[in-house]
């Protein structure tokens, strides 16, 4: 699940929101003061404050971008783990299928005494494997869609 990553990203954005609001309020106050008649020294200090505020705002944007990148990496890691689990399930089914096919490997004709139980086992496995492998395929396709949406 990516909810942990979503929670982390949301909490980072929530923590940065008050800082963004305070910076915007400070910018407005500085701009308002800079437009009225002030001494050169005060105007210079306000300009310095504005420049530092702009630098802080740039840093804030950088922090927000970094938080989003971490969230995407965390989401991607969770998707990768889920995909790996589905692939492992499919690999386990493949192993079982190969084991069931073993009596027929390299033989054109198999004696009926060996063929009958092998065919029964193969049919039974096919009945079990088909829906399980279809579920793995569906889960992997869903993960692919989720991964594409995460990248957008």
Contact map, one row per residue, 1 for C-alpha under 8 A:
11110000000000000000000000000000000000000000000000000000000000000000000000000110000000000000000000000000000000000000000000000000000000000000000000000000
11111100000000000000000000000000000000000000000000000000000000000000000001100110000000000000000000000000000000000000000000000000000000000000000000000000
11111110000000000000000000000000000000000000000000000000000000000000000000000000000000000000000000000000000000000000000000000000000000000000000000000000
11111111000000000000000000000000000000000000000000000000000000000000000000000000000000000000000000000000000000000000000000000000000000000000000000000000
01111111100000000000000000000000000000000000000000000000000000000000001101100000000000000000000000000000000000000000000000000000000000000000000000000000
01111111110000000000000000000000000000000000000000000000000000000000001000100000000000000000000000000000000000000000000000000000000000000000000000000000
00111111111000000000000000000000000000000000000000000000000000000000000000000000000000000000000000000000000000000000000000000000000000000000000000000000
00011111111100000000000000000000000000000000000000000000000000000000001000000000000000000000000000000000000000000000000000000000000000000000000000000000
00001111111110000000000000000000000000000000000000000000000000000011011000000000000000000000000000000000000000000000000000000000000000000000000000000000
00000111111111000000000000000000000000000000000000000000000000000000000000000000000000000000000000000000000000000000000000000000000000000000000000000000
00000011111111100000000000000000000000000000000000000000000000000000000000000000000000000000000000000000000000000000000000000000000000000000000000000000
00000001111111110000000000000000000000000000000000000000000000010010000000000000000000000000000000000000000000000000000000000000000000000000000000000000
00000000111111111000000000000000000000000000000000000000000000010010000000000000000000000000000000000000000000000000000000000000000000000000000000000000
00000000011111111100000000000000000000000000000000000000000000000000000000000000000000000000000000000000000000000000000000000000000000000000000000000000
00000000001111111110000000000000000000000000000000000000000000000000000000000000000000000000000000000000000000000000000000000000000000000000000000000000
00000000000111111111000000000000000000000000000000000000000100010000000000000000000000000000000000000000000000000000000000000000000000000000000000000000
00000000000011111111100000000000000000000000000000000000000000000000000000000000000000000000000000000000000000000000000000000000000000000000000000000000
00000000000001111111110000000000000000000000000000000000000000000000000000000000000000000000000000000000000000000000000000000000000000000000000000000000
00000000000000111111111000000000000000000000000000000000000000000000000000000000000000000000000000000000000000000000000000000000000000000000000000000000
00000000000000011111111100000000000000000000000000000000100100000000000000000000000000000000000000000000000000000000000000000000000000000000000000000000
00000000000000001111111110000000000000000000000000000000000000000000000000000000000000000000000000000000000000000000000000000000000000000000000000000000
00000000000000000111111111000000000000000000000000000000000000000000000000000000000000000000000000000000000000000000000000000000000000000000000000000000
00000000000000000011111111100000000000000000000000001001100000000000000000000000000000000000000000000000000000000000000000000000000000000000000000000000
00000000000000000001111111110000000000000000000000000000000000000000000000000000000000000000000000000000000000000000000000000000000000000000000000000000
00000000000000000000111111111000000000000000000000000000000000000000000000000000000000000000000000000000000000000000000000000000000000000000000000000000
00000000000000000000011111111100000000000000000000001000000000000000000000000000000000000000000000000000000000000000000000000000000000000000000000000000
00000000000000000000001111111110000000000000000001001000000000000000000000000000000000000000000000000000000000000000000000000000000000000000000000000000
00000000000000000000000111111111000000000000000000000000000000000000000000000000000000000000000000000000000000000000000000000000000000000000000000000000
00000000000000000000000011111111100000000000000000000000000000000000000000000000000000000000000000000000000000000000000000000000000000000000000000000000
00000000000000000000000001111111110000000000011011000000000000000000000000000000000000000000000000000000000000000000000000000000000000000000000000000000
00000000000000000000000000111111111000000000000000000000000000000000000000000000000000000000000000000000000000000000000000000000000000000000000000000000
00000000000000000000000000011111111100000000000000000000000000000000000000000000000000000000000000000000000000000000000000000000000000000000000000000000
00000000000000000000000000001111111101000000010000000000000000000000000000000000000000000000000000000000000000000000000000000000000000000000000000000000
00000000000000000000000000000111111111000010011000000000000000000000000000000000000000000000000000000000000000000000000000000000000000000000000000000000
00000000000000000000000000000011111110000000000000000000000000000000000000000000000000000000000000000000000000000000000000000000000000000000000000000000
00000000000000000000000000000001111111000000000000000000000000000000000000000000000000000000000000000000000000000000000000000000000000000000000000000000
00000000000000000000000000000000011111100000000000000000000000000000000000000000000000000000000000000000000000000000000000000000000000000000000000000000
00000000000000000000000000000000110111110110000000000000000000000000000000000000000000000000000000000000000000000000000000000000000000000000000000000000
00000000000000000000000000000000000011111110000000000000000000000000000000000000000000000000000000000000000000000000000000000000000000000000000000000000
00000000000000000000000000000000000001111111000000000000000000000000000000000000000000000000000000000000000000000000000000000000000000000000000000000000
00000000000000000000000000000000000000111111100000000000000000000000000000000000000000000000000000000000000000000000000000000000000000000000000000000000
00000000000000000000000000000000000001111111110000000000000000000000000000000000000000000000000000000000000000000000000000000000000000000000000000000000
00000000000000000000000000000000010001111111111000000000000000000000000000000000000000000000000000000000000000000000000000000000000000000000000000000000
00000000000000000000000000000000000000011111111100000000000000000000000000000000000000000000000000000000000000000000000000000000000000000000000000000000
00000000000000000000000000000000000000001111111110000000000000000000000000000000000000000000000000000000000000000000000000000000000000000000000000000000
00000000000000000000000000000100110000000111111111000000000000000000000000000000000000000000000000000000000000000000000000000000000000000000000000000000
00000000000000000000000000000100010000000011111111100000000000000000000000000000000000000000000000000000000000000000000000000000000000000000000000000000
00000000000000000000000000000000000000000001111111110000000000000000000000000000000000000000000000000000000000000000000000000000000000000000000000000000
00000000000000000000000000000100000000000000111111111000000000000000000000000000000000000000000000000000000000000000000000000000000000000000000000000000
00000000000000000000000000100100000000000000011111111100000000000000000000000000000000000000000000000000000000000000000000000000000000000000000000000000
00000000000000000000000000000000000000000000001111111110000000000000000000000000000000000000000000000000000000000000000000000000000000000000000000000000
00000000000000000000000000000000000000000000000111111111000000000000000000000000000000000000000000000000000000000000000000000000000000000000000000000000
00000000000000000000001001100000000000000000000011111111100000000000000000000000000000000000000000000000000000000000000000000000000000000000000000000000
00000000000000000000000000000000000000000000000001111111110000000000000000000000000000000000000000000000000000000000000000000000000000000000000000000000
00000000000000000000000000000000000000000000000000111111111000000000000000000000000000000000000000000000000000000000000000000000000000000000000000000000
00000000000000000000001000000000000000000000000000011111111100000000000000000000000000000000000000000000000000000000000000000000000000000000000000000000
00000000000000000001001000000000000000000000000000001111111110000000000000000000000000000000000000000000000000000000000000000000000000000000000000000000
00000000000000000000000000000000000000000000000000000111111111000000000000000000000000000000000000000000000000000000000000000000000000000000000000000000
00000000000000000000000000000000000000000000000000000011111111100000000000000000000000000000000000000000000000000000000000000000000000000000000000000000
00000000000000010001000000000000000000000000000000000001111111110000000000000000000000000000000000000000000000000000000000000000000000000000000000000000
00000000000000000000000000000000000000000000000000000000111111111000000000000000000000000000000000000000000000000000000000000000000000000000000000000000
00000000000000000000000000000000000000000000000000000000011111111100000000000000000000000000000000000000000000000000000000000000000000000000000000000000
00000000000000000000000000000000000000000000000000000000001111111110000000000000000000000000000000000000000000000000000000000000000000000000000000000000
00000000000110010000000000000000000000000000000000000000000111111111000000000000000000000000000000000000000000000000000000000000000000000000000000000000
00000000000000000000000000000000000000000000000000000000000011111111100000000000000000000000000000000000000000000000000000000000000000000000000000000000
00000000000000000000000000000000000000000000000000000000000001111111110000000000000000000000000000000000000000000000000000000000000000000000000000000000
00000000100110000000000000000000000000000000000000000000000000111111111000000000000000000000000000000000000000000000000000000000000000000000000000000000
00000000100000000000000000000000000000000000000000000000000000011111111100000000000000000000000000000000000000000000000000000000000000000000000000000000
00000000000000000000000000000000000000000000000000000000000000001111111110000000000000000000000000000000000000000000000000000000000000000000000000000000
00000000100000000000000000000000000000000000000000000000000000000111111111000000000000000000000000000000000000000000000000000000000000000000000000000000
00001101100000000000000000000000000000000000000000000000000000000011111111100000000000000000000000000000000000000000000000000000000000000000000000000000
00001000000000000000000000000000000000000000000000000000000000000001111111110000000000000000000000000000000000000000000000000000000000000000000000000110
00000000000000000000000000000000000000000000000000000000000000000000111111111000000000000000000000000000000000000000000000000000000000000000000000000000
01001000000000000000000000000000000000000000000000000000000000000000011111111100000000000000000000000000000000000000000000000000000000000000000000000000
01001100000000000000000000000000000000000000000000000000000000000000001111111110000000000000000000000000000000000000000000000000000000000000000000000100
00000000000000000000000000000000000000000000000000000000000000000000000111111111000000000000000000000000000000000000000000000000000000000000000000100100
00000000000000000000000000000000000000000000000000000000000000000000000011111111100000000000000000000000000000000000000000000000000000000000000000000000
11000000000000000000000000000000000000000000000000000000000000000000000001111111110000000000000000000000000000000000000000000000000000000000000000000000
11000000000000000000000000000000000000000000000000000000000000000000000000111111111000000000000000000000000000000000000000000000000000000000001001100000
00000000000000000000000000000000000000000000000000000000000000000000000000011111111100000000000000000000000000000000000000000000000000000000000000000000
00000000000000000000000000000000000000000000000000000000000000000000000000001111111110000000000000000000000000000000000000000000000000000000000000000000
00000000000000000000000000000000000000000000000000000000000000000000000000000111111111000000000000000000000000000000000000000000000000000000001000000000
00000000000000000000000000000000000000000000000000000000000000000000000000000011111111100000000000000000000000000000000000000000000000000011001000000000
00000000000000000000000000000000000000000000000000000000000000000000000000000001111111110000000000000000000000000000000000000000000000000000000000000000
00000000000000000000000000000000000000000000000000000000000000000000000000000000111111111000000000000000000000000000000000000000000000000000000000000000
00000000000000000000000000000000000000000000000000000000000000000000000000000000011111111100000000000000000000000000000000000000000000010011000000000000
00000000000000000000000000000000000000000000000000000000000000000000000000000000001111111110000000000000000000000000000000000000000000010000000000000000
00000000000000000000000000000000000000000000000000000000000000000000000000000000000111111111000000000000000000000000000000000000000000000000000000000000
00000000000000000000000000000000000000000000000000000000000000000000000000000000000011111111100000000000000000000000000000000000000000010000000000000000
00000000000000000000000000000000000000000000000000000000000000000000000000000000000001111111110000000000000000000000000000000000000010010000000000000000
00000000000000000000000000000000000000000000000000000000000000000000000000000000000000111111111000000000000000000000000000000000000000000000000000000000
00000000000000000000000000000000000000000000000000000000000000000000000000000000000000011111111100000000000000000000000000000000000000000000000000000000
00000000000000000000000000000000000000000000000000000000000000000000000000000000000000001111111110000000000000000000000000000000100010000000000000000000
00000000000000000000000000000000000000000000000000000000000000000000000000000000000000000111111111000000000000000000000000000000000000000000000000000000
00000000000000000000000000000000000000000000000000000000000000000000000000000000000000000011111111100000000000000000000000000000000000000000000000000000
00000000000000000000000000000000000000000000000000000000000000000000000000000000000000000001111111110000000000000000000000001000000000000000000000000000
00000000000000000000000000000000000000000000000000000000000000000000000000000000000000000000111111111000000000000000000001001000000000000000000000000000
00000000000000000000000000000000000000000000000000000000000000000000000000000000000000000000011111111100000000000000000000000000000000000000000000000000
00000000000000000000000000000000000000000000000000000000000000000000000000000000000000000000001111111100000000000000000000000000000000000000000000000000
00000000000000000000000000000000000000000000000000000000000000000000000000000000000000000000000111111110000000000000010011001000000000000000000000000000
00000000000000000000000000000000000000000000000000000000000000000000000000000000000000000000000011111111100000000000010001000000000000000000000000000000
00000000000000000000000000000000000000000000000000000000000000000000000000000000000000000000000001111111100000000000000000000000000000000000000000000000
00000000000000000000000000000000000000000000000000000000000000000000000000000000000000000000000000011111100001000110010000000000000000000000000000000000
00000000000000000000000000000000000000000000000000000000000000000000000000000000000000000000000000001111111101000000000000000000000000000000000000000000
00000000000000000000000000000000000000000000000000000000000000000000000000000000000000000000000000001111111000000000000000000000000000000000000000000000
00000000000000000000000000000000000000000000000000000000000000000000000000000000000000000000000000000001111100000000000000000000000000000000000000000000
00000000000000000000000000000000000000000000000000000000000000000000000000000000000000000000000000000001111111000000000000000000000000000000000000000000
00000000000000000000000000000000000000000000000000000000000000000000000000000000000000000000000000000001011111000000000000000000000000000000000000000000
00000000000000000000000000000000000000000000000000000000000000000000000000000000000000000000000000000000001111100000000000000000000000000000000000000000
00000000000000000000000000000000000000000000000000000000000000000000000000000000000000000000000000000011001111110110000000000000000000000000000000000000
00000000000000000000000000000000000000000000000000000000000000000000000000000000000000000000000000000000000011111110000000000000000000000000000000000000
00000000000000000000000000000000000000000000000000000000000000000000000000000000000000000000000000000000000001111111000000000000000000000000000000000000
00000000000000000000000000000000000000000000000000000000000000000000000000000000000000000000000000000000000000111111100000000000000000000000000000000000
00000000000000000000000000000000000000000000000000000000000000000000000000000000000000000000000000000010000001111111110000000000000000000000000000000000
00000000000000000000000000000000000000000000000000000000000000000000000000000000000000000000000000000010000001111111111000000000000000000000000000000000
00000000000000000000000000000000000000000000000000000000000000000000000000000000000000000000000000000000000000011111111100000000000000000000000000000000
00000000000000000000000000000000000000000000000000000000000000000000000000000000000000000000000000000000000000001111111110000000000000000000000000000000
00000000000000000000000000000000000000000000000000000000000000000000000000000000000000000000000000011010000000000111111111000000000000000000000000000000
00000000000000000000000000000000000000000000000000000000000000000000000000000000000000000000000000000000000000000011111111100000000000000000000000000000
00000000000000000000000000000000000000000000000000000000000000000000000000000000000000000000000000000000000000000001111111110000000000000000000000000000
00000000000000000000000000000000000000000000000000000000000000000000000000000000000000000000000000010000000000000000111111111000000000000000000000000000
00000000000000000000000000000000000000000000000000000000000000000000000000000000000000000000000010011000000000000000011111111100000000000000000000000000
00000000000000000000000000000000000000000000000000000000000000000000000000000000000000000000000000000000000000000000001111111110000000000000000000000000
00000000000000000000000000000000000000000000000000000000000000000000000000000000000000000000000000000000000000000000000111111111000000000000000000000000
00000000000000000000000000000000000000000000000000000000000000000000000000000000000000000000000110010000000000000000000011111111100000000000000000000000
00000000000000000000000000000000000000000000000000000000000000000000000000000000000000000000000000000000000000000000000001111111110000000000000000000000
00000000000000000000000000000000000000000000000000000000000000000000000000000000000000000000000000000000000000000000000000111111111000000000000000000000
00000000000000000000000000000000000000000000000000000000000000000000000000000000000000000000000000000000000000000000000000011111111100000000000000000000
00000000000000000000000000000000000000000000000000000000000000000000000000000000000000000000100000000000000000000000000000001111111110000000000000000000
00000000000000000000000000000000000000000000000000000000000000000000000000000000000000000000000000000000000000000000000000000111111111000000000000000000
00000000000000000000000000000000000000000000000000000000000000000000000000000000000000000000000000000000000000000000000000000011111111100000000000000000
00000000000000000000000000000000000000000000000000000000000000000000000000000000000000000000000000000000000000000000000000000001111111110000000000000000
00000000000000000000000000000000000000000000000000000000000000000000000000000000000000000100100000000000000000000000000000000000111111111000000000000000
00000000000000000000000000000000000000000000000000000000000000000000000000000000000000000000000000000000000000000000000000000000011111111100000000000000
00000000000000000000000000000000000000000000000000000000000000000000000000000000000000000000000000000000000000000000000000000000001111111110000000000000
00000000000000000000000000000000000000000000000000000000000000000000000000000000000001101100000000000000000000000000000000000000000111111111000000000000
00000000000000000000000000000000000000000000000000000000000000000000000000000000000000000000000000000000000000000000000000000000000011111111100000000000
00000000000000000000000000000000000000000000000000000000000000000000000000000000000000000000000000000000000000000000000000000000000001111111110000000000
00000000000000000000000000000000000000000000000000000000000000000000000000000000001001000000000000000000000000000000000000000000000000111111111000000000
00000000000000000000000000000000000000000000000000000000000000000000000000000000001001000000000000000000000000000000000000000000000000011111111100000000
00000000000000000000000000000000000000000000000000000000000000000000000000000000000000000000000000000000000000000000000000000000000000001111111110000000
00000000000000000000000000000000000000000000000000000000000000000000000000000000000000000000000000000000000000000000000000000000000000000111111111000000
00000000000000000000000000000000000000000000000000000000000000000000000000000010011000000000000000000000000000000000000000000000000000000011111111100000
00000000000000000000000000000000000000000000000000000000000000000000000000000000000000000000000000000000000000000000000000000000000000000001111111110000
00000000000000000000000000000000000000000000000000000000000000000000000000000000000000000000000000000000000000000000000000000000000000000000111111111000
00000000000000000000000000000000000000000000000000000000000000000000000000000010000000000000000000000000000000000000000000000000000000000000011111111100
00000000000000000000000000000000000000000000000000000000000000000000000000010010000000000000000000000000000000000000000000000000000000000000001111111110
00000000000000000000000000000000000000000000000000000000000000000000000000000000000000000000000000000000000000000000000000000000000000000000000111111111
00000000000000000000000000000000000000000000000000000000000000000000000000000000000000000000000000000000000000000000000000000000000000000000000011111111
00000000000000000000000000000000000000000000000000000000000000000000000100110000000000000000000000000000000000000000000000000000000000000000000001111111
00000000000000000000000000000000000000000000000000000000000000000000000100000000000000000000000000000000000000000000000000000000000000000000000000111111
00000000000000000000000000000000000000000000000000000000000000000000000000000000000000000000000000000000000000000000000000000000000000000000000000011111
